[in-house]
């Protein structure tokens, strides 16, 4: 107990850990939960964009959707390999769930996860058109950018380094989405369709930040696994989203 408390004090003061050895049990559980949520979300996101490839109106758009599909799967594998250091059976994990499974389009949105995997709630909803996929990619891409700025500071050094490698590619996914959305918004019909999709996806992406005043935040902050509460991250995303959509006359 004394050793465990010393490690927790060290983490609370900004310390970092570099291997699974001597990691406190509660820290290990929270770290694995964080990694599972990221891996499951990337796998579910990749599966969703795989379907969206055939919505693409041209070769350039097909390449962009294919790139997102590939790289999200790669990001999942990178973090899953770290989970393997903690004893996770990585081969079994990959086949454990139907990553393409979705709720009905009209299902009420919430922050609650569905099913047995740990994907963020937004990845339970299906894409129905190219415009829909582009809007979802833009809004969730901006959210992922906010979340990764938090994740690159986690106290488990190998994971923080992996997130630093992933962040620029996730940022490029968001840029590809914004390029596509700009083309869509160039016509009145496209702008109208984009606004309909934004109305659908914006509250679902917002819910992915979790509830304000989370009871788990203090524990995560003490372990150095979080540095900003859910409501602060949501506010950052709201501001960024308003600016990006405003530039395209889509607010």
C-alpha positions in Angstrom: 0.0 0.0 0.0 2.8 2.3 0.8 4.5 1.7 -2.5 1.2 2.2 -4.3 0.5 5.5 -2.6 4.0 6.7 -3.4 3.4 6.1 -7.1 0.0 7.8 -6.9 1.6 10.8 -5.2 4.3 10.8 -8.0 1.6 10.8 -10.7 -0.4 13.5 -9.0 2.7 15.7 -9.1 3.1 15.3 -12.8 5.2 12.1 -12.9 5.1 9.7 -15.8 5.3 5.9 -16.1 7.2 4.1 -18.8 6.3 0.4 -18.5 3.5 -1.9 -17.1 5.8 -2.9 -14.2 4.6 -1.8 -10.8 1.6 0.2 -12.2 -1.1 0.6 -9.5 -4.2 -1.6 -10.2 -6.6 1.3 -10.4 -4.3 3.2 -12.7 -4.0 0.2 -14.9 -7.7 -0.2 -15.1 -8.3 3.5 -16.0 -5.5 3.4 -18.6 -6.9 0.3 -20.2 -10.3 1.9 -20.3 -9.0 5.0 -22.0 -7.1 2.9 -24.6 -10.1 0.6 -25.2 -12.3 3.6 -25.9 -9.9 5.0 -28.4 -9.2 1.7 -30.1 -12.9 0.8 -30.4 -13.8 4.2 -31.7 -11.1 4.1 -34.3 -12.1 0.6 -35.4 -15.8 1.6 -35.6 -14.9 4.9 -37.4 -12.8 3.0 -39.9 -15.7 0.5 -40.5 -18.1 3.4 -41.0 -15.9 5.2 -43.5 -15.3 1.9 -45.4 -19.0 2.0 -46.2 -18.8 5.7 -47.2 -16.1 5.1 -49.9 -18.9 4.1 -52.3 -20.8 7.3 -51.5 -17.9 9.3 -52.9 -18.7 11.4 -56.0 -15.2 11.2 -57.5 -11.8 9.6 -57.4 -10.3 12.3 -55.2 -13.1 11.8 -52.6 -12.7 8.0 -52.8 -9.0 8.4 -52.1 -9.7 10.6 -49.1 -12.3 8.2 -47.6 -9.9 5.2 -48.2 -7.1 7.0 -46.5 -9.2 7.8 -43.5 -10.4 4.1 -43.4 -6.9 2.8 -43.5 -5.3 5.2 -41.1 -7.9 4.9 -38.4 -7.4 1.1 -38.5 -3.7 1.7 -38.2 -4.1 4.1 -35.2 -6.3 1.4 -33.5 -3.5 -1.2 -34.0 -0.8 1.1 -32.6 -2.7 1.7 -29.3 -3.9 -2.0 -29.2 -0.2 -3.0 -29.3 0.3 -1.0 -26.1 -2.7 -2.8 -24.5 -0.9 -6.0 -25.4 1.9 -5.0 -23.1 -0.6 -5.1 -20.3 -1.7 -8.7 -21.2 -4.5 -8.0 -23.7 -5.0 -10.7 -26.3 -4.7 -8.4 -29.3 -5.8 -11.0 -31.9 -8.9 -12.0 -30.0 -9.7 -8.3 -29.2 -9.8 -7.3 -32.9 -12.4 -10.0 -33.6 -14.5 -9.5 -30.5 -17.1 -7.1 -31.9 -18.9 -6.1 -35.0 -17.2 -2.7 -35.7 -19.7 -1.9 -38.5 -22.7 -2.4 -36.3 -24.9 0.7 -35.9 -28.2 1.7 -34.3 -31.1 2.8 -36.4 -30.6 6.3 -37.8 -33.5 7.8 -35.8 -32.3 6.4 -32.4 -32.2 9.0 -29.7 -28.8 10.3 -29.1 -27.0 10.2 -25.8 -23.6 9.8 -24.3 -24.4 6.2 -23.3 -22.5 3.4 -25.0 -24.4 0.6 -26.6 -23.4 -3.0 -26.8 -20.3 -4.6 -25.4 -17.5 -2.5 -26.9 -16.2 0.9 -25.7 -16.6 3.0 -28.8 -17.8 6.6 -28.2 -21.6 6.9 -28.6 -21.3 8.9 -31.9 -20.0 5.8 -33.6 -23.2 3.9 -33.0 -25.0 5.9 -35.7 -24.9 5.2 -39.5 -23.7 7.3 -42.4 -26.3 7.7 -45.1 -24.7 9.8 -47.9 -21.5 11.5 -49.0 -22.5 14.8 -47.5 -23.5 13.1 -44.3 -20.1 11.3 -44.1 -18.2 14.6 -44.8 -20.1 16.5 -42.1 -19.6 13.7 -39.5 -15.9 13.6 -40.4 -15.5 17.3 -40.0 -17.4 17.6 -36.6 -15.8 14.4 -35.2 -12.4 15.3 -36.6 -12.5 18.6 -34.8 -13.5 16.8 -31.6 -10.7 14.2 -32.0 -8.2 17.1 -32.4 -9.4 18.5 -29.0 -9.3 15.1 -27.4 -5.8 14.3 -28.7 -4.4 17.5 -27.3 -5.5 16.1 -24.0 -4.3 12.6 -24.7 -0.7 13.6 -25.7 -0.2 14.6 -22.1 -1.2 11.3 -20.5 1.2 10.1 -17.8 1.9 6.7 -19.5 4.8 7.8 -21.7 4.6 5.1 -24.5 0.9 6.0 -25.0 1.5 9.7 -25.0 4.2 9.2 -27.6 1.9 7.1 -29.8 -0.8 9.8 -29.6 1.8 12.4 -30.6 2.5 10.3 -33.7 -1.2 9.8 -34.5 -2.3 13.5 -33.9 -1.0 14.9 -37.2 -2.7 12.2 -39.3 -6.0 12.7 -37.5 -5.6 16.5 -38.1 -5.2 15.7 -41.8 -8.4 13.7 -41.7 -10.2 16.8 -40.4 -8.6 18.9 -43.1 -9.7 16.5 -45.8 -13.2 16.8 -44.4 -13.2 20.6 -44.4 -12.0 20.6 -48.0 -14.8 18.3 -49.0 -17.4 20.4 -47.0 -16.2 23.5 -48.7 -16.9 22.0 -52.1 -20.4 20.8 -50.9 -21.2 24.2 -49.5 -20.4 26.0 -52.7 -24.0 25.4 -54.0 -27.3 26.2 -52.4 -28.5 22.6 -52.5 -25.2 21.4 -51.0 -25.4 24.0 -48.3 -28.9 22.9 -47.4 -28.0 19.3 -47.3 -24.9 20.1 -45.2 -27.0 22.0 -42.7 -29.4 19.1 -42.3 -26.4 16.8 -41.6 -24.9 19.2 -39.2 -28.2 19.4 -37.2 -28.1 15.6 -37.0 -24.4 15.1 -36.1 -23.6 18.1 -34.0 -25.5 17.0 -30.8 -24.2 13.4 -31.2 -20.6 14.6 -31.4 -21.1 16.9 -28.5 -22.4 14.0 -26.4 -19.1 12.1 -27.1 -17.3 14.5 -24.7 -19.3 13.0 -21.8 -21.2 14.5 -18.9 -20.2 17.8 -17.2 -19.0 17.3 -13.6 -17.9 13.7 -14.2 -17.3 11.9 -11.0 -14.4 10.0 -12.5 -12.5 13.1 -13.6 -10.8 13.7 -10.2 -9.4 10.2 -10.2 -8.2 10.5 -13.8 -6.6 13.9 -13.1 -4.9 12.5 -10.0 -3.4 9.8 -12.2 -2.3 12.2 -14.9 -4.6 10.7 -17.4 -6.8 13.8 -17.8 -6.0 17.5 -17.4 -9.1 19.3 -18.5 -12.7 18.3 -17.5 -15.3 17.3 -20.1 -17.1 20.6 -20.1 -13.8 22.5 -20.9 -13.1 20.2 -23.8 -16.6 20.6 -25.1 -16.3 24.4 -24.9 -13.1 24.2 -27.0 -14.8 22.1 -29.6 -17.9 24.3 -29.7 -15.8 27.4 -30.3 -13.6 25.7 -33.0 -16.7 24.2 -34.7 -18.5 27.6 -34.8 -15.5 29.2 -36.4 -15.0 26.5 -39.1 -18.7 26.3 -40.0 -19.1 30.0 -39.9 -16.4 30.4 -42.5 -18.5 28.3 -44.8 -21.8 30.0 -43.9 -23.0 26.8 -42.2 -23.8 27.9 -38.7 
